[in-house]
């Protein structure tokens, strides 16, 4: 079946094998996906028909000796390869198996895979039925129920971050700009540019006063309300209506969403800020290429905000690439370019965090993290996604999601509304990769039942990875410059 849309083509393949439904909409099967476990990805020349699988953590995927100092993940990232038109390439959704407790299919399974060969996927955001994806083709695409729903394009700068809130879409770009988009209420599939942060009005007002200029590079100055380098990450404190943007210019900026005003610029690190996460209790966490993770406490002033540094959780030589915080802000996760995930726990009676341990499950750099309920997911330059479940202070690797043919650059998770009936909390997980694809997974918080998985009998039970290494010492040093990793 061929569906012409906006100058592009959507191809959907069918076969005769019946499949379950996803969100009450029929899904189409992918003849290339089988119920057996595929330990690795297919060759690049077989990319359109590659296999995807979900496997238990096993000796083939889990190695305590794994360290990934070999090579920067950005060596695998073709920054300057973009396509000429946003709508000239074809998109293909191929869907896989959903969970079936009466079969040998793993509890965690692939729902669908999207391939539109126009750009590498750098960002995504899930909002209800909609999925927003950003790439280095400067396009933002909107997907609904495994079908392309809409698309809009920025004038410049690859899309490195996406946040959806209050009917607005905020996108952070390589050119240092934050663009704001609105949905047309009369036509939900039409998105129009609503402005840029900072606004032209604020730029004009600030430019009049010389004191608003700061030195950003040698012999170069800029307004403090503007980012002077790539926007690497966006985070939202929805309760207080604050948007946080992190940048390679080493700063974090705080925006009031009600009037798009920049309230504060924090000179946070000695090198590029790769990740920022704002929690509901006024804490803000930042991770940088300088190897540090910092915690900031927000103080509300009359007409502005002020963030004070409360503690530094980590100092190390390798770059911090990603952060994630669970819903209650009791656990903080940090991914690094060495392939490790450190985590810290906060006791109820204390405000400070203590190092809980290290999760070791990847061969190469961690590029993204996502927290969902009792789960934390880690995406890596080794093309895999590890699913970890937290029980108290212990983390267990439930499974390894394989199938991407490039580094996994971004993750997002939404609660599966269908799972509340069965008592099994499930999550719809989206993974974007530099292989130009997005995959959709169904992930359960329950540990897999090995007795009901004869196809996986050769795999050993998943090992524990709680506190298997000492916390970083206070005398470890941070570095910037040639060894730093910017994402």
Secondary structure as GFF3:
##gff-version 3
##sequence-region A 1 487
A	DSSP	beta_strand	2	5	.	.	.	ID=ss1
A	DSSP	beta_strand	8	11	.	.	.	ID=ss2
A	DSSP	beta_strand	21	22	.	.	.	ID=ss3
A	DSSP	beta_strand	25	26	.	.	.	ID=ss4
A	DSSP	three_ten_helix	44	49	.	.	.	ID=ss5
A	DSSP	beta_strand	53	55	.	.	.	ID=ss6
A	DSSP	three_ten_helix	73	76	.	.	.	ID=ss7
A	DSSP	beta_strand	91	95	.	.	.	ID=ss8
A	DSSP	beta_strand	109	116	.	.	.	ID=ss9
A	DSSP	beta_strand	121	127	.	.	.	ID=ss10
A	DSSP	beta_strand	130	135	.	.	.	ID=ss11
A	DSSP	beta_strand	139	144	.	.	.	ID=ss12
A	DSSP	beta_strand	147	153	.	.	.	ID=ss13
A	DSSP	beta_strand	159	165	.	.	.	ID=ss14
A	DSSP	beta_strand	168	173	.	.	.	ID=ss15
A	DSSP	beta_strand	178	184	.	.	.	ID=ss16
A	DSSP	beta_strand	187	197	.	.	.	ID=ss17
A	DSSP	alpha_helix	200	208	.	.	.	ID=ss18
A	DSSP	three_ten_helix	210	212	.	.	.	ID=ss19
A	DSSP	beta_strand	213	217	.	.	.	ID=ss20
A	DSSP	beta_strand	220	223	.	.	.	ID=ss21
A	DSSP	beta_strand	231	237	.	.	.	ID=ss22
A	DSSP	beta_strand	242	247	.	.	.	ID=ss23
A	DSSP	beta_strand	251	256	.	.	.	ID=ss24
A	DSSP	beta_strand	261	267	.	.	.	ID=ss25
A	DSSP	beta_strand	273	278	.	.	.	ID=ss26
A	DSSP	beta_strand	283	288	.	.	.	ID=ss27
A	DSSP	beta_strand	292	300	.	.	.	ID=ss28
A	DSSP	beta_strand	305	315	.	.	.	ID=ss29
A	DSSP	beta_strand	320	325	.	.	.	ID=ss30
A	DSSP	beta_strand	331	336	.	.	.	ID=ss31
A	DSSP	beta_strand	340	346	.	.	.	ID=ss32
A	DSSP	beta_strand	353	360	.	.	.	ID=ss33
A	DSSP	beta_strand	366	372	.	.	.	ID=ss34
A	DSSP	beta_strand	375	380	.	.	.	ID=ss35
A	DSSP	beta_strand	385	391	.	.	.	ID=ss36
A	DSSP	beta_strand	394	402	.	.	.	ID=ss37
A	DSSP	beta_strand	408	415	.	.	.	ID=ss38
A	DSSP	three_ten_helix	417	420	.	.	.	ID=ss39
A	DSSP	beta_strand	426	433	.	.	.	ID=ss40
A	DSSP	beta_strand	437	444	.	.	.	ID=ss41
A	DSSP	three_ten_helix	450	452	.	.	.	ID=ss42
A	DSSP	three_ten_helix	454	456	.	.	.	ID=ss43
###
